[in-house]
Amino acid sequence: MIEAKEVRKQFGAVQALGGVSFQARDGHITALLGPNGAGKTTLLRLLVGLLKRDHGSISIDGIDPAVDPMAVRKNMGLLTDQFGLYDRLSTREYLAYFGELNGMAGPSLQARIDEVADLLAMNDILERRAKGFSQGQRIKVALARTLLHRPRHLLLDEPSRGLDVMSTRALRSALGALRQDGCCVIMATHVMQEVTHLCDDVIVIARGQTVAQGSPQQLCERTGIASLEDAFVSLVGTEEGIVA
Ligand SMILES: Nc1ncnc2c1ncn2[C@@H]1O[C@H](COP(=O)(O)OP(=O)(O)OP(=O)(O)O)[C@@H](O)[C@H]1O
């Protein structure tokens, strides 16, 4: 369970978050929806302890990431727009390196690499070096690294950007399997179709504030609007940042 209460974060004169509160439950995929600049990435970075909040509280299964970021990261996978691949390492070497950093080793690590490669449909690039990888191939490798150590919590910043149809499907089924395993997944996205098909719960933020939280159906009921996209626009008051 991930909980935030009244979280605020300021960068100089810019108030990135001005009071965000929500709960993301285990075994649920929670979408983080908001226009560009709403504060989604800032929130994810606070949850994993990469930034310190100015105000409020955050609990990751009872642990405050500002107090014990290492304990939080042990059970967390984070996908951001910084993929951090090494051009000269093959995908398998790269994943083995990160697996070892997470205390994995030997045949069980290799078996887990094969499992994740199957899950994300990326066997074709497993033995290739990263130099020259396309955007979609890069994001798959970064995702594989994120999932490798079977984290209990997963924070994904726009995970499907740059993925083709088959890879998007592979990602969705991988996330479905993680949900079944009881993983707590928070996913920032602009893709409404993804939210409708995949997410159990939605947190809407705008201008650094939580505007609403609930299932897609609850948000539609609350606004009295049948389409989630239109309900979102009505909640945030802008059409900016939506991908149909
Ligand atoms: N390190 C920083 N220094 C200054 N301002 C920042 C910094 N990081 C974020 N901001 C500002 O905080 C606000 C929230 O940014 P953030 O990246 O969290 O938004 P976002 O919801 O992820 O946006 P997008 O959908 O465009 O990715 C923006 O106004 C942004 O310019």
The ligand as an SDF file (V2000), in Angstrom:
LIG
                    3D

 31 33  0  0  0  0  0  0  0  0999 V2000
   14.0370   20.1120  -10.8760 N   0  0  0  0  0  0  0  0  0  0  0  0
   13.1000   21.0240  -11.1570 C   0  0  0  0  0  0  0  0  0  0  0  0
   13.3800   22.3340  -11.1200 N   0  0  0  0  0  0  0  0  0  0  0  0
   12.4360   23.2680  -11.3870 C   0  0  0  0  0  0  0  0  0  0  0  0
   11.1620   22.9780  -11.6990 N   0  0  0  0  0  0  0  0  0  0  0  0
   10.8240   21.6900  -11.7760 C   0  0  0  0  0  0  0  0  0  0  0  0
   11.7600   20.6270  -11.5060 C   0  0  0  0  0  0  0  0  0  0  0  0
   11.1310   19.4410  -11.6370 N   0  0  0  0  0  0  0  0  0  0  0  0
    9.8500   19.7420  -11.9740 C   0  0  0  0  0  0  0  0  0  0  0  0
    9.6590   21.0870  -12.0500 N   0  0  0  0  0  0  0  0  0  0  0  0
    8.4010   21.7940  -12.3590 C   0  0  0  0  0  0  0  0  0  0  0  0
    7.3790   21.2400  -11.5470 O   0  0  0  0  0  0  0  0  0  0  0  0
    6.1610   21.1160  -12.2730 C   0  0  0  0  0  0  0  0  0  0  0  0
    5.7140   19.6640  -12.2850 C   0  0  0  0  0  0  0  0  0  0  0  0
    6.5880   18.9290  -13.1470 O   0  0  0  0  0  0  0  0  0  0  0  0
    6.4630   17.3640  -13.3890 P   0  0  0  0  0  0  0  0  0  0  0  0
    7.6110   16.9550  -14.2550 O   0  0  0  0  0  0  0  0  0  0  0  0
    6.2930   16.6940  -12.0910 O   0  0  0  0  0  0  0  0  0  0  0  0
    5.0980   17.2930  -14.2140 O   0  0  0  0  0  0  0  0  0  0  0  0
    4.4160   16.0700  -14.9800 P   0  0  0  0  0  0  0  0  0  0  0  0
    3.0130   15.9960  -14.5060 O   0  0  0  0  0  0  0  0  0  0  0  0
    5.2430   14.8450  -14.8490 O   0  0  0  0  0  0  0  0  0  0  0  0
    4.4350   16.6010  -16.4820 O   0  0  0  0  0  0  0  0  0  0  0  0
    4.4760   15.8210  -17.9100 P   0  0  0  0  0  0  0  0  0  0  0  0
    3.1100   15.2220  -18.1240 O   0  0  0  0  0  0  0  0  0  0  0  0
    4.7230   16.9660  -18.8540 O   0  0  0  0  0  0  0  0  0  0  0  0
    5.5850   14.8300  -17.8840 O   0  0  0  0  0  0  0  0  0  0  0  0
    6.4420   21.7210  -13.6450 C   0  0  0  0  0  0  0  0  0  0  0  0
    6.0420   23.0780  -13.6340 O   0  0  0  0  0  0  0  0  0  0  0  0
    7.9390   21.5880  -13.7900 C   0  0  0  0  0  0  0  0  0  0  0  0
    8.4610   22.5690  -14.6690 O   0  0  0  0  0  0  0  0  0  0  0  0
  1  2  1  0
  2  3  1  0
  2  7  2  0
  3  4  2  0
  4  5  1  0
  5  6  2  0
  6  7  1  0
  6 10  1  0
  7  8  1  0
  8  9  2  0
  9 10  1  0
 10 11  1  0
 11 12  1  0
 11 30  1  0
 12 13  1  0
 13 14  1  0
 13 28  1  0
 14 15  1  0
 15 16  1  0
 16 17  2  0
 16 18  1  0
 16 19  1  0
 19 20  1  0
 20 21  2  0
 20 22  1  0
 20 23  1  0
 23 24  1  0
 24 25  2  0
 24 26  1  0
 24 27  1  0
 28 29  1  0
 28 30  1  0
 30 31  1  0
M  END
$$$$
